[in-house]
Amino acid sequence: MKKYHGAYIKNEREISCLREADRLTANILEAVGDILKPGLKTKVLDELARDMCADYKVRPAFLGYGGYPFAICTSVNEQVVHGFPSERELQDGDIISVDMGVEFEGFIGDSARTYPVGEVSAEARRLMQVTEDSLYIGIEQARAGNDVYAIGAAVQAFVEAQGFGVVRRYVGHGVGARMHEKPEVPNFKPAVRGLTLQNGMVIAIEPMVTAGTYEIDVLDDNWTAVTRDGKWAAHFEHSVAITSSGPRILSISDRGLNRHTISA
């Protein structure tokens, strides 16, 4: 891998490995979505993810990363990100954000989705839809020659026009042989210029959108982030390669690229 101002430029073989890591990650997220229902304990989702990693003969990338004790993150309602799988039973009307990564031949796949549980409110549906739409709006800016911060500017403008907040504390990132590489990919527009995107970069774009304030707090477990005002949040993420033909989404399951928020 070559470097450009600290960011890694991947070759075709490396991008192919990332594509496979992301494919497997997306397959696991699809399987998680298939079993979600009221009454399901969130720890079951972690068990499923671990079992599928074993079947695929890959390592769950989150497990042990920075001391994180699970294979996936399960963040329910006001939980924004990094929620722990547990004995908690999902309730009809909840929404749950699931963040997952695997390591394949030394390269990391990383993706996240927010799912409805049972029948959710119109407000929750809209929150999920705006968040998912903002992800694709951000991806459209992931082109060689663009400032990486153009992604966040596009996400923020769209989300705030819909009356929602954009989390500032957590951002997207480069991804490759390490989970977090340069450049940082904010979901808002910083006051300074960012890195110019180059063909061969691979970045994880992951807007986290709130129904109220964008301010968050971290619980005593030192991981689970929640909205400060208790309003709900959603989170969608794709890993994207910057190519001469435009952004290429890597985290596509065997079912193909589908929108995952249910329609009203």
C-alpha positions in Angstrom: 0.0 0.0 0.0 1.2 3.5 -0.8 0.5 6.5 1.4 -0.9 9.9 0.6 -0.6 12.4 3.4 -1.0 9.5 5.9 -3.9 7.8 4.1 -3.3 4.4 2.5 -3.8 3.9 -1.3 -4.9 0.3 -1.9 -4.1 -1.7 -5.0 -6.7 -4.0 -6.7 -5.7 -7.1 -4.7 -6.1 -5.2 -1.5 -9.5 -3.7 -2.5 -10.6 -7.2 -3.5 -9.8 -8.5 0.0 -11.7 -5.6 1.5 -14.6 -6.3 -0.8 -14.7 -9.9 0.5 -14.5 -8.8 4.1 -17.3 -6.4 3.5 -19.4 -8.9 1.7 -19.2 -11.3 4.6 -20.0 -8.4 7.0 -23.0 -7.5 5.0 -24.2 -11.1 4.9 -24.1 -11.2 8.7 -26.0 -8.0 8.9 -28.6 -9.4 6.6 -28.9 -12.5 8.8 -29.3 -10.3 11.9 -32.1 -8.4 10.2 -33.9 -11.6 9.3 -34.3 -12.7 12.9 -35.2 -9.5 14.6 -38.5 -9.5 16.4 -40.1 -8.4 19.6 -38.9 -10.5 22.6 -35.5 -11.3 21.1 -32.6 -10.8 23.4 -29.9 -8.7 21.8 -27.2 -11.2 22.9 -28.7 -13.6 20.4 -27.5 -11.3 17.6 -23.9 -11.4 18.9 -24.1 -15.2 19.1 -25.4 -15.3 15.5 -22.5 -13.1 14.4 -19.9 -15.2 16.1 -21.3 -18.4 14.6 -21.4 -17.0 11.1 -17.8 -15.8 11.5 -16.8 -19.3 12.5 -18.6 -20.7 9.5 -16.9 -18.2 7.2 -13.5 -18.9 8.9 -13.0 -15.2 9.6 -12.3 -13.2 12.8 -14.9 -10.8 14.2 -13.0 -7.5 13.9 -14.7 -5.7 16.8 -14.1 -8.5 19.3 -11.3 -7.3 21.6 -10.7 -4.1 19.7 -9.7 -1.5 22.3 -11.1 -4.0 24.8 -14.6 -4.2 23.3 -16.0 -7.5 24.5 -18.4 -8.4 21.7 -18.5 -9.2 18.0 -21.1 -6.6 17.2 -22.6 -3.4 18.6 -26.3 -3.4 19.2 -27.6 0.1 20.0 -31.3 0.4 20.8 -33.5 3.6 20.5 -31.6 6.4 22.3 -28.3 4.5 22.1 -26.3 5.9 19.2 -23.4 3.5 18.9 -21.3 0.9 20.7 -24.2 -0.6 22.6 -23.5 -4.0 24.3 -25.5 -7.1 23.3 -27.2 -8.3 26.5 -30.2 -10.0 28.1 -32.3 -6.9 27.0 -35.4 -8.0 25.1 -36.4 -6.0 22.1 -39.8 -4.4 22.2 -42.4 -3.9 19.5 -41.7 -0.4 18.1 -38.0 -0.3 19.0 -35.3 0.5 16.5 -31.9 -1.1 16.7 -28.6 -0.1 15.1 -26.2 -3.0 14.4 -22.5 -2.3 13.6 -20.4 -5.2 12.5 -16.9 -5.9 11.1 -14.9 -8.9 10.1 -11.2 -9.5 9.2 -10.5 -11.4 6.0 -6.9 -12.1 5.0 -5.7 -9.2 7.1 -8.3 -6.7 5.8 -11.3 -5.2 7.7 -14.9 -5.0 6.5 -17.1 -2.5 8.3 -20.8 -1.7 7.9 -23.8 -0.8 10.0 -27.6 -0.6 9.6 -30.6 0.4 11.7 -33.6 -1.9 11.7 -37.2 -1.5 12.9 -38.5 -4.0 15.4 -42.1 -4.9 14.7 -44.4 -1.9 14.0 -42.5 1.3 14.5 -43.8 4.9 14.6 -43.9 7.2 11.6 -41.3 9.4 13.4 -38.9 6.4 13.8 -39.4 5.4 10.2 -38.6 8.9 9.1 -35.5 9.0 11.3 -34.2 5.8 9.7 -35.0 6.9 6.2 -33.3 10.3 6.5 -30.2 8.6 8.0 -30.0 6.0 5.3 -30.6 8.7 2.6 -27.9 10.8 4.1 -25.4 8.0 3.7 -26.0 7.7 0.0 -25.8 11.5 -0.3 -22.5 11.4 1.4 -21.3 8.5 -0.8 -22.0 10.6 -3.9 -19.3 13.0 -2.8 -16.7 10.2 -2.4 -14.9 11.0 -5.6 -11.2 11.5 -6.4 -10.4 15.2 -6.3 -13.1 16.1 -3.8 -12.2 17.3 -0.3 -13.1 14.5 2.1 -15.0 17.1 4.1 -17.4 17.5 1.2 -19.0 14.3 2.4 -19.8 15.6 5.8 -21.0 18.9 4.4 -23.5 17.1 2.1 -24.7 14.9 5.0 -25.1 17.7 7.4 -27.0 20.0 5.0 -29.4 17.2 4.1 -30.0 16.0 7.7 -30.4 19.4 9.3 -32.8 20.4 6.5 -35.0 17.5 7.6 -35.0 18.8 11.2 -32.6 16.2 12.6 -29.2 16.4 14.3 -25.8 15.0 13.2 -23.5 13.5 15.9 -20.1 15.2 16.0 -18.3 13.0 18.5 -17.9 10.0 16.2 -16.9 10.1 12.6 -16.2 7.8 9.7 -12.7 6.8 8.8 -10.3 5.2 6.4 -10.4 1.4 6.6 -8.0 -1.3 5.4 -5.5 -3.5 7.2 -6.5 -1.5 10.3 -10.0 -0.7 11.5 -9.4 3.0 11.7 -7.0 4.6 9.3 -6.7 8.1 7.9 -8.6 10.2 6.8 -11.3 11.0 9.3 -14.6 11.3 7.5 -16.9 13.6 9.6 -20.7 13.7 9.0 -20.6 17.5 9.4 -18.5 20.2 7.8 -15.4 21.2 9.8 -14.1 24.7 9.7 -10.8 23.7 8.0 -10.0 21.9 4.7 -9.6 18.2 4.7 -7.6 15.7 2.6 -8.2 15.5 -1.1 -9.6 12.1 -2.0 -7.5 9.9 -4.2 -8.3 6.8 -6.3 -7.5 3.7 -4.2 -8.6 5.1 -0.9 -11.2 3.1 1.0 -13.3 4.9 3.6 -16.1 4.0 5.9 -18.9 6.6 5.7 -21.3 6.4 8.7 -23.8 9.1 9.5 -25.3 8.9 13.0 -28.4 11.0 13.1 -30.5 12.0 16.1 -34.2 13.1 16.5 -33.1 15.9 18.9 -29.8 17.3 20.0 -26.5 15.9 18.5 -24.9 16.0 22.0 -24.2 12.6 23.4 -23.0 11.0 26.6 -21.1 7.7 27.2 -22.5 5.3 29.9 -20.5 3.8 32.7 -19.5 0.8 30.6 -17.2 3.3 28.8 -18.6 2.3 25.4 -22.4 2.8 25.0 -23.1 6.3 23.6 -26.6 7.7 24.2 -28.3 10.9 23.2 -28.1 13.5 25.9 -31.8 14.3 25.6 -33.0 10.7 25.4 -34.4 11.0 21.9 -33.7 8.3 19.4 -30.9 7.9 16.9 -30.1 5.9 13.8 -26.8 4.8 12.2 -26.0 3.5 8.7 -22.5 2.7 7.3 -20.9 1.5 4.1 -17.3 1.0 3.2 -16.6 2.7 -0.1 -13.6 2.6 -2.5 -12.6 5.7 -4.4 -12.2 4.7 -8.0 -11.7 6.4 -11.4 -15.4 5.5 -12.2 -16.7 7.0 -9.0 -17.5 5.7 -5.5 -17.7 1.9 -5.3 -19.7 0.5 -2.3 -17.9 -2.6 -1.0 -20.3 -3.7 1.8 -22.8 -5.4 -0.5 -24.3 -8.7 0.6 -25.0 -11.7 -1.6 -28.6 -10.4 -1.9 -27.3 -7.2 -3.5 -27.5 -3.6 -2.6 -30.9 -2.9 -1.1 -32.4 -0.2 1.0 -33.1 -1.7 4.4 -35.5 0.8 6.0 -39.0 -0.5 5.7 -41.4 1.8 3.8 -44.3 3.6 5.5 
